[in-house]
Amino acid sequence: MTTRAQWIEQTLRATLEPTHLEITDESTQHAGDRVESHFRMVVVSDRFDRLPLIRRHRLVQDPLKPAFEQGLHALALHTYSPDEWAERQNAPASPACQGGGH
């Protein structure tokens, strides 16, 4: 059985051909019965070169629509071109959940 995280990874690798991809399940940091519902992602792709942030996020979110329809609730997206990533080499951590956590 494929987990949601595995499906997300397969989908993004096929659609964006990332040079770097990190997917972290942060569901346990959120209130309620959250199983594979909140993810933090770092995506580095040539497809993001010279694109504004909103277009980068749409390139990530659009192929993931089926997962949103089946319970995916939130994505913390960090999207970079390879040149941007070479300068940064890391992305900011997610803030603490304001909805009650654990």
DSSP file (Angstrom, degrees, kcal/mol; ACC not computed):
  #  RESIDUE AA STRUCTURE BP1 BP2  ACC     N-H-->O    O-->H-N    N-H-->O    O-->H-N    TCO  KAPPA ALPHA  PHI   PSI    X-CA   Y-CA   Z-CA
    1    1 A M              0   0    0      0, 0.0     2,-0.4     0, 0.0     0, 0.0   0.000 360.0 360.0 360.0 135.0    0.0    0.0    0.0
    2    2 A T        -     0   0    0      4,-0.0     2,-0.1     2,-0.0     3,-0.0  -0.721 360.0-136.9 -88.5 130.9    1.3    3.4   -0.9
    3    3 A T     >  -     0   0    0     -2,-0.4     4,-2.4     1,-0.1     5,-0.2  -0.379  25.7-109.8 -77.6 165.0    1.3    6.1    1.7
    4    4 A R  H  > S+     0   0    0      1,-0.2     4,-2.8     2,-0.2     5,-0.2   0.903 120.6  54.0 -62.3 -40.0    0.1    9.6    0.9
    5    5 A A  H  > S+     0   0    0      1,-0.2     4,-2.5     2,-0.2    -1,-0.2   0.908 109.0  48.1 -61.3 -41.7    3.7   10.8    1.3
    6    6 A Q  H  > S+     0   0    0      2,-0.2     4,-2.7     1,-0.2    -1,-0.2   0.915 111.8  49.5 -64.6 -42.4    4.9    8.2   -1.2
    7    7 A W  H  X S+     0   0    0     -4,-2.4     4,-2.6     2,-0.2    -2,-0.2   0.915 110.9  50.0 -63.2 -42.8    2.2    9.2   -3.6
    8    8 A I  H  X S+     0   0    0     -4,-2.8     4,-2.8     2,-0.2     5,-0.3   0.935 111.6  48.9 -59.9 -46.6    3.1   12.9   -3.3
    9    9 A E  H  X S+     0   0    0     -4,-2.5     4,-2.6     1,-0.2     5,-0.2   0.939 112.6  46.8 -59.9 -48.1    6.7   12.1   -3.9
   10   10 A Q  H  X S+     0   0    0     -4,-2.7     4,-1.9     1,-0.2    -1,-0.2   0.911 114.2  48.6 -60.1 -43.0    6.0   10.0   -7.0
   11   11 A T  H  X S+     0   0    0     -4,-2.6     4,-2.2    -5,-0.2     5,-0.2   0.927 113.8  44.3 -65.2 -46.4    3.6   12.6   -8.4
   12   12 A L  H  X>S+     0   0    0     -4,-2.8     4,-2.7     1,-0.2     5,-0.7   0.871 111.4  53.3 -70.1 -35.6    6.0   15.5   -7.9
   13   13 A R  H  X5S+     0   0    0     -4,-2.6     4,-0.9    -5,-0.3    -1,-0.2   0.900 113.4  44.8 -63.3 -38.2    9.0   13.6   -9.3
   14   14 A A  H  <5S+     0   0    0     -4,-1.9    -2,-0.2    -5,-0.2    -1,-0.2   0.871 122.7  34.4 -72.9 -37.0    7.0   12.8  -12.4
   15   15 A T  H  <5S+     0   0    0     -4,-2.2    -2,-0.2    -5,-0.2    -3,-0.2   0.835 132.2  23.1 -91.0 -33.2    5.6   16.3  -12.9
   16   16 A L  H  <5S-     0   0    0     -4,-2.7    31,-0.4    -5,-0.2    30,-0.2   0.572  81.2-144.0-111.4 -12.6    8.4   18.6  -11.7
   17   17 A E     << -     0   0    0     -4,-0.9    29,-0.4    -5,-0.7    -4,-0.2   0.936  30.1-156.1  45.8  58.0   11.5   16.5  -12.1
   18   18 A P        -     0   0    0      0, 0.0    27,-0.3     0, 0.0     3,-0.2  -0.275  25.2-151.9 -67.6 148.1   13.0   18.0   -8.9
   19   19 A T  S    S+     0   0    0     25,-2.4     2,-0.3     1,-0.3    26,-0.2   0.631  91.9  20.7 -87.5 -17.4   16.7   18.1   -8.3
   20   20 A H  E    S+A   44   0A   0     24,-1.2    24,-2.6     2,-0.0     2,-0.4  -0.966  70.4 175.8-150.1 134.4   16.0   18.1   -4.6
   21   21 A L  E     +A   43   0A   0     -2,-0.3     2,-0.4    22,-0.2    22,-0.2  -0.960   4.9 177.9-145.8 123.3   12.8   17.0   -2.8
   22   22 A E  E     -A   42   0A   0     20,-2.4    20,-2.2    -2,-0.4     2,-0.5  -0.995   4.1-176.0-123.4 129.1   12.1   16.8    0.9
   23   23 A I  E     -A   41   0A   0     -2,-0.4     2,-0.5    18,-0.2    18,-0.2  -0.983   3.9-176.8-126.7 119.7    8.7   15.7    2.2
   24   24 A T  E     -A   40   0A   0     16,-2.9    16,-2.6    -2,-0.5     2,-0.8  -0.969  22.6-137.7-120.4 125.2    8.1   15.8    5.9
   25   25 A D  E     +A   39   0A   0     -2,-0.5    14,-0.2    14,-0.2     3,-0.2  -0.725  27.5 170.2 -81.1 111.6    4.8   14.6    7.5
   26   26 A E    >   +     0   0    0     12,-2.4     3,-1.7    -2,-0.8    13,-0.2   0.095  37.8 118.3-107.0  20.4    4.0   17.2   10.2
   27   27 A S  G >   +     0   0    0     11,-0.6     3,-1.8     1,-0.3     7,-0.2   0.834  66.8  61.2 -58.7 -36.9    0.5   15.9   10.9
   28   28 A T  G 3  S+     0   0    0      1,-0.3    -1,-0.3    -3,-0.2    74,-0.1   0.653  93.9  65.6 -69.0 -12.6    1.2   15.0   14.5
   29   29 A Q  G <  S+     0   0    0     -3,-1.7    68,-0.4    72,-0.1     2,-0.3   0.410  94.1  77.3 -85.4   2.1    2.0   18.7   15.2
   30   30 A H  S <  S-     0   0    0     -3,-1.8     4,-0.3    71,-0.2    70,-0.1  -0.825  85.9-101.1-119.5 153.6   -1.7   19.6   14.5
   31   31 A A  S    S+     0   0    0     -2,-0.3    71,-0.1    71,-0.1    69,-0.1  -0.241  79.2  22.4 -69.5 154.9   -4.9   19.3   16.5
   32   32 A G  S    S-     0   0    0     69,-0.3     2,-1.6     1,-0.1    -2,-0.1  -0.221 112.0 -36.2  87.3-175.9   -7.4   16.6   15.8
   33   33 A D  S    S+     0   0    0      2,-0.0     2,-0.6    -2,-0.0    -1,-0.1  -0.633  73.9 167.5 -85.3  82.7   -7.2   13.2   14.2
   34   34 A R        +     0   0    0     -2,-1.6     2,-0.5    -4,-0.3    -4,-0.1  -0.886  10.4 170.7-107.8 114.3   -4.7   14.1   11.6
   35   35 A V  S    S-     0   0    0     -2,-0.6    -2,-0.0     1,-0.1   -10,-0.0  -0.980  77.6 -22.0-123.7 118.2   -3.0   11.3    9.7
   36   36 A E  S    S+     0   0    0     -2,-0.5    -1,-0.1     2,-0.1     3,-0.1   0.918 103.8 118.6  47.6  51.7   -0.9   12.3    6.6
   37   37 A S        +     0   0    0      1,-0.2    36,-2.5    35,-0.2    37,-2.4   0.620  61.8  48.9-117.1 -21.7   -2.8   15.6    6.4
   38   38 A H  E     + b   0  74A   0     35,-0.2   -12,-2.4    34,-0.1   -11,-0.6  -0.985  65.4 175.9-127.3 123.1   -0.1   18.2    6.9
   39   39 A F  E     -Ab  25  75A   0     35,-2.2    37,-2.9    -2,-0.4     2,-0.5  -0.960  23.1-150.0-130.0 145.9    3.2   18.2    5.0
   40   40 A R  E     -Ab  24  76A   0    -16,-2.6   -16,-2.9    -2,-0.4     2,-0.4  -0.948  26.2-172.1-106.9 132.3    6.2   20.4    4.8
   41   41 A M  E     -Ab  23  77A   0     35,-3.1    37,-2.0    -2,-0.5     2,-0.5  -0.986  23.1-165.5-133.3 137.4    7.9   20.3    1.4
   42   42 A V  E     -Ab  22  78A   0    -20,-2.2   -20,-2.4    -2,-0.4     2,-0.5  -0.987  20.7-178.5-113.8 119.3   11.1   21.6   -0.1
   43   43 A V  E     -Ab  21  79A   0     35,-2.7    37,-2.5    -2,-0.5     2,-0.5  -0.979  10.6-173.4-126.0 123.2   11.0   21.4   -3.8
   44   44 A V  E     +Ab  20  80A   0    -24,-2.6   -25,-2.4    -2,-0.5   -24,-1.2  -0.970  21.7 154.0-116.6 121.7   13.9   22.4   -6.1
   45   45 A S    >   -     0   0    0     35,-2.1     3,-1.6    -2,-0.5     4,-0.2  -1.000  53.5-130.2-149.9 145.0   13.2   22.3   -9.8
   46   46 A D  G >  S+     0   0    0    -29,-0.4     3,-1.6    -2,-0.3    -1,-0.1   0.770 105.9  73.2 -59.9 -26.1   14.3   24.0  -13.0
   47   47 A R  G 3  S+     0   0    0    -31,-0.4    -1,-0.3     1,-0.3    34,-0.1   0.705  90.6  57.8 -63.4 -19.1   10.6   24.6  -13.7
   48   48 A F  G X  S+     0   0    0     -3,-1.6     3,-2.3    32,-0.2    -1,-0.3   0.561  73.7 127.7 -88.5  -9.2   10.6   27.3  -11.0
   49   49 A D  T <  S-     0   0    0     -3,-1.6    -3,-0.0     1,-0.3    31,-0.0  -0.269  87.8  -7.4 -55.6 123.4   13.3   29.4  -12.6
   50   50 A R  T 3  S+     0   0    0      1,-0.2    -1,-0.3    -2,-0.0    -2,-0.1   0.581 102.7 129.8  66.5  13.7   12.1   33.0  -13.0
   51   51 A L    <   -     0   0    0     -3,-2.3    -1,-0.2     1,-0.1    30,-0.1  -0.767  60.9-115.1 -96.4 143.7    8.6   32.1  -11.8
   52   52 A P    >>  -     0   0    0      0, 0.0     4,-1.8     0, 0.0     3,-0.5  -0.333  34.2-103.5 -68.6 160.4    6.8   34.1   -9.1
   53   53 A L  H 3> S+     0   0    0      1,-0.2     4,-2.6     2,-0.2     5,-0.2   0.868 118.2  55.9 -54.4 -44.1    6.0   32.3   -5.8
   54   54 A I  H 3> S+     0   0    0      1,-0.2     4,-1.9     2,-0.2    -1,-0.2   0.886 108.4  47.8 -61.2 -39.1    2.3   31.9   -6.6
   55   55 A R  H <> S+     0   0    0     -3,-0.5     4,-1.8     2,-0.2    -1,-0.2   0.864 110.4  52.2 -70.5 -34.9    3.0   30.1   -9.9
   56   56 A R  H  X S+     0   0    0     -4,-1.8     4,-1.3     2,-0.2    -2,-0.2   0.932 110.0  48.8 -63.0 -45.9    5.5   27.8   -8.2
   57   57 A H  H  X S+     0   0    0     -4,-2.6     4,-3.1     1,-0.2     3,-0.3   0.885 109.2  52.4 -64.5 -38.2    3.0   26.8   -5.6
   58   58 A R  H  X S+     0   0    0     -4,-1.9     4,-2.7     1,-0.2    -1,-0.2   0.879 104.0  57.1 -64.6 -36.9    0.4   26.1   -8.2
   59   59 A L  H  < S+     0   0    0     -4,-1.8    -1,-0.2     1,-0.2    -2,-0.2   0.824 114.9  39.0 -63.0 -29.6    2.8   23.9  -10.1
   60   60 A V  H  < S+     0   0    0     -4,-1.3     4,-0.5    -3,-0.3    -2,-0.2   0.907 120.1  43.5 -82.4 -47.1    3.1   21.8   -6.8
   61   61 A Q  H >< S+     0   0    0     -4,-3.1     3,-1.1     1,-0.2     4,-0.3   0.868 101.4  65.8 -71.5 -38.9   -0.5   22.0   -5.7
   62   62 A D  G >< S+     0   0    0     -4,-2.7     3,-1.5     1,-0.3    -1,-0.2   0.907 103.0  44.8 -56.4 -48.6   -2.3   21.3   -9.0
   63   63 A P  G 3  S+     0   0    0      0, 0.0    -1,-0.3     0, 0.0    -2,-0.2   0.674 110.2  58.8 -70.7 -11.3   -1.1   17.7   -9.5
   64   64 A L  G X> S+     0   0    0     -3,-1.1     4,-1.5    -4,-0.5     3,-1.1   0.357  70.3 108.8 -95.8   5.6   -1.9   17.0   -5.8
   65   65 A K  H <> S+     0   0    0     -3,-1.5     4,-2.0    -4,-0.3     5,-0.2   0.858  72.5  58.8 -51.9 -41.4   -5.6   17.9   -6.1
   66   66 A P  H 3> S+     0   0    0      0, 0.0     4,-0.6     0, 0.0    -1,-0.3   0.878 104.9  51.0 -57.7 -35.2   -6.7   14.3   -5.8
   67   67 A A  H X4>S+     0   0    0     -3,-1.1     5,-2.7     1,-0.2     3,-0.8   0.883 107.0  52.9 -69.8 -37.1   -4.9   14.1   -2.4
   68   68 A F  H ><5S+     0   0    0     -4,-1.5     3,-1.2     1,-0.2    -1,-0.2   0.873 106.3  54.1 -63.6 -35.6   -6.7   17.3   -1.2
   69   69 A E  H 3<5S+     0   0    0     -4,-2.0    -1,-0.2     1,-0.2    -2,-0.2   0.684 110.3  48.6 -69.9 -17.3  -10.0   15.7   -2.2
   70   70 A Q  T <<5S-     0   0    0     -3,-0.8    -1,-0.2    -4,-0.6    -2,-0.2   0.070 136.3 -68.5-114.7  23.1   -9.1   12.7    0.0
   71   71 A G  T < 5S+     0   0    0     -3,-1.2     2,-0.3     1,-0.4    -3,-0.2   0.334  79.8 141.3 115.4  -8.8   -8.0   14.4    3.2
   72   72 A L      < +     0   0    0     -5,-2.7    -1,-0.4     1,-0.2   -35,-0.2  -0.529  23.4 176.1 -63.7 130.1   -4.8   16.3    2.6
   73   73 A H        +     0   0    0    -36,-2.5     2,-0.3     1,-0.3   -35,-0.2   0.808  48.3  10.3-109.8 -40.5   -5.3   19.5    4.5
   74   74 A A  E     -b   38   0A   0    -37,-2.4   -35,-2.2     2,-0.0     2,-0.4  -0.999  46.2-163.7-151.4 145.2   -2.2   21.7    4.4
   75   75 A L  E     -b   39   0A   0     -2,-0.3     2,-0.8   -37,-0.2   -35,-0.2  -0.998  11.0-155.0-127.2 130.4    1.2   22.1    2.7
   76   76 A A  E     -b   40   0A   0    -37,-2.9   -35,-3.1    -2,-0.4     2,-0.4  -0.910  30.6-161.4 -98.5 104.7    4.0   24.2    3.9
   77   77 A L  E     +b   41   0A   0     -2,-0.8     2,-0.5   -37,-0.2   -35,-0.2  -0.754  24.8 179.0-101.4 133.4    5.8   24.8    0.5
   78   78 A H  E     -b   42   0A   0    -37,-2.0   -35,-2.7    -2,-0.4     2,-0.5  -0.945  17.0-177.4-127.3 106.4    9.3   26.0    0.0
   79   79 A T  E     +b   43   0A   0     -2,-0.5     2,-0.3   -37,-0.2   -35,-0.2  -0.913   5.5 168.4-117.0 129.5   10.0   26.2   -3.7
   80   80 A Y  E     -b   44   0A   0    -37,-2.5   -35,-2.1    -2,-0.5   -32,-0.2  -0.967  33.5-124.0-138.9 150.2   13.4   27.1   -5.2
   81   81 A S     >  -     0   0    0     -2,-0.3     4,-2.5   -33,-0.2     5,-0.2  -0.508  44.7-103.2 -78.2 162.7   15.2   27.1   -8.5
   82   82 A P  H  > S+     0   0    0      0, 0.0     4,-2.2     0, 0.0     5,-0.1   0.880 123.6  51.3 -57.5 -37.9   18.5   25.2   -8.5
   83   83 A D  H  > S+     0   0    0      2,-0.2     4,-1.3     1,-0.2     5,-0.1   0.912 110.5  48.3 -66.3 -41.3   20.4   28.5   -8.3
   84   84 A E  H  > S+     0   0    0      1,-0.2     4,-1.8     2,-0.2    -1,-0.2   0.910 112.6  48.8 -63.1 -42.0   18.4   29.7   -5.4
   85   85 A W  H  X S+     0   0    0     -4,-2.5     4,-2.1     1,-0.2    -2,-0.2   0.877 104.7  58.2 -67.2 -37.1   18.8   26.4   -3.6
   86   86 A A  H  < S+     0   0    0     -4,-2.2    -1,-0.2     1,-0.2    -2,-0.2   0.848 110.7  44.3 -60.6 -33.4   22.6   26.5   -4.2
   87   87 A E  H  < S+     0   0    0     -4,-1.3    -1,-0.2    -3,-0.2    -2,-0.2   0.855 125.7  30.9 -77.1 -35.7   22.7   29.8   -2.3
   88   88 A R  H  <  -     0   0    0     -4,-1.8    -2,-0.2    -5,-0.1    -3,-0.2   0.950  68.0-174.0 -88.5 -58.7   20.4   28.7    0.5
   89   89 A Q     <  +     0   0    0     -4,-2.1     2,-0.3    -5,-0.2    -4,-0.1   0.483  68.3  49.5  67.2   6.2   20.9   25.0    1.1
   90   90 A N        -     0   0    0     -5,-0.1    -1,-0.1     0, 0.0    -3,-0.0  -0.982  69.0-139.0-160.4 165.4   18.1   25.0    3.6
   91   91 A A        -     0   0    0     -2,-0.3   -49,-0.1    -3,-0.1   -13,-0.0  -0.897  38.1 -88.7-125.3 155.9   14.5   26.1    4.1
   92   92 A P        -     0   0    0      0, 0.0     2,-0.1     0, 0.0    -1,-0.0  -0.274  44.6-111.3 -63.1 149.4   12.8   27.6    7.1
   93   93 A A        -     0   0    0      1,-0.1     0, 0.0   -53,-0.0     0, 0.0  -0.406  38.0 -97.6 -73.8 156.6   11.3   25.4    9.7
   94   94 A S        -     0   0    0     -2,-0.1    -1,-0.1     1,-0.1     3,-0.1  -0.507  40.8-114.0 -73.1 143.8    7.5   25.3   10.1
   95   95 A P        -     0   0    0      0, 0.0    -1,-0.1     0, 0.0     3,-0.1  -0.327  42.2 -83.8 -72.0 162.6    6.1   27.4   12.9
   96   96 A A        -     0   0    0      1,-0.1     2,-0.1     2,-0.1   -66,-0.1  -0.380  54.6 -97.5 -63.7 144.1    4.4   25.8   15.8
   97   97 A C        -     0   0    0    -68,-0.4     3,-0.4     1,-0.1    -1,-0.1  -0.419  25.6-158.5 -65.2 134.9    0.7   24.9   15.2
   98   98 A Q  S    S+     0   0    0      1,-0.2    -1,-0.1    -2,-0.1   -68,-0.1   0.467  79.3  78.0 -90.8  -3.8   -1.7   27.5   16.6
   99   99 A G  S    S-     0   0    0    -68,-0.0    -1,-0.2     1,-0.0    -2,-0.1   0.190 121.5 -78.4 -96.7  17.6   -4.6   25.1   16.7
  100  100 A G        -     0   0    0     -3,-0.4   -70,-0.1   -69,-0.1    -2,-0.1   0.209  60.6-139.5 112.7 -17.3   -3.7   23.2   19.8
  101  101 A G              0   0    0      1,-0.2   -69,-0.3   -72,-0.2   -71,-0.2   0.042 360.0 360.0  57.1-169.9   -0.9   20.8   18.6
  102  102 A H              0   0    0    -74,-0.1    -1,-0.2   -71,-0.1   -72,-0.1   0.462 360.0 360.0  -5.4 360.0   -0.6   17.2   19.6
